Amino acid sequence: MLYDNVCIEGIGYVIPEHIVTSAWIEEQLVPVYKSLGIPGGFLERLTGIKERRWWDEGVWVSDGAAMAAEKVLAHTGVDRSEIQCIINASVCRDYIEPATAAIVHHKLGLSRAAMDFDVVNACLGFLNGMVLVANMIELGQIDTGLVVASEAPREGQISTIERMLAKLPTKDEIRDNMASFTLGAASVAMILRHKSKSKMGKRLLGGAVYSNTDHCQLCVAQTTWMRTKSSKLLSEGTKVIVEAWKRFEKTLGWTTKTVNRLFTHQVSEPQRQIGLRTLGFPLKGVDYPTLEYLGNTASVAAPLSMAMGVDQGFAQDGDKVVLFGVGSGINSIVLGIQW
């Protein structure tokens, strides 16, 4: 896919103040660790995650999304009356129905003429939302759209701890459930505009996709539990990102040496390093890792990494920027941006 008319006007984000350390999670699981002979510090050594965040009690998914949206509206100066479509792309939602996008639409006081709907595709949802808004802009259906996402893993993590304490798990069971403890809360919002209305001129040039749904059962979850075959997911996921990257190189004509900055979805430190090595990127200096102190923020992770990198001056005007997403299923999208 290639775009001639789409710009990223700005990105806003919110990181909750409530810190949950890996050490705290392990304190809750002392009986489990003792029964299985698991040494303390195992979670951090396995994942590279020292801490993650939770929203305070009473903060809904839609609240986090609305807060991030308010930030990007204030930062860009775009009037909320100009938003013609809002897409919520998070894994977590307030309810099964209505769409969380409808609730965020209401909280932001957007125009009644603005479309609102959810797009759910595991950790890849935000990039799917970007593509949908970009397509609408390119087709002339809208000129300004908003994509939001907010993740809130508290309920699932507490439920998993309680379940393990009620019935001590086997080593296989704790291995399959460990991924739930990598998750963290945060929110992000992005405004995309037609280039004729953009003040920033940060062009979304296009991208490529690749899917291998033979592996759609490697990571499955409900609100209160998550089961992941981590080793298999890592190996098969790596194959998917390689194929997505090959298609991206052909579409935009970029290579690893062309790219100035890379912002990716982040699951664990081993996954991050394997992905970078496999694609031929250096382990330091090109990407912007947030995993150690934010955990895996699911659909928020890649755009949040980009937003923070931009805020910190890591991405500079003129940089060729890649936004790389991967989600359970297994699906991947790679997007190229002229910053």
Secondary structure as GFF3:
##gff-version 3
##sequence-region A 1 339
A	DSSP	beta_strand	6	14	.	.	.	ID=ss1
A	DSSP	beta_strand	18	21	.	.	.	ID=ss2
A	DSSP	alpha_helix	22	28	.	.	.	ID=ss3
A	DSSP	alpha_helix	30	36	.	.	.	ID=ss4
A	DSSP	alpha_helix	42	47	.	.	.	ID=ss5
A	DSSP	beta_strand	51	54	.	.	.	ID=ss6
A	DSSP	alpha_helix	61	76	.	.	.	ID=ss7
A	DSSP	three_ten_helix	80	82	.	.	.	ID=ss8
A	DSSP	beta_strand	85	88	.	.	.	ID=ss9
A	DSSP	alpha_helix	100	108	.	.	.	ID=ss10
A	DSSP	beta_strand	115	118	.	.	.	ID=ss11
A	DSSP	three_ten_helix	122	124	.	.	.	ID=ss12
A	DSSP	alpha_helix	125	138	.	.	.	ID=ss13
A	DSSP	beta_strand	144	151	.	.	.	ID=ss14
A	DSSP	alpha_helix	154	166	.	.	.	ID=ss15
A	DSSP	alpha_helix	171	177	.	.	.	ID=ss16
A	DSSP	three_ten_helix	178	182	.	.	.	ID=ss17
A	DSSP	beta_strand	186	194	.	.	.	ID=ss18
A	DSSP	beta_strand	202	211	.	.	.	ID=ss19
A	DSSP	three_ten_helix	213	215	.	.	.	ID=ss20
A	DSSP	beta_strand	219	222	.	.	.	ID=ss21
A	DSSP	beta_strand	225	228	.	.	.	ID=ss22
A	DSSP	alpha_helix	230	252	.	.	.	ID=ss23
A	DSSP	beta_strand	261	264	.	.	.	ID=ss24
A	DSSP	alpha_helix	269	279	.	.	.	ID=ss25
A	DSSP	alpha_helix	291	294	.	.	.	ID=ss26
A	DSSP	three_ten_helix	298	300	.	.	.	ID=ss27
A	DSSP	alpha_helix	301	311	.	.	.	ID=ss28
A	DSSP	beta_strand	320	327	.	.	.	ID=ss29
A	DSSP	beta_strand	331	338	.	.	.	ID=ss30
###
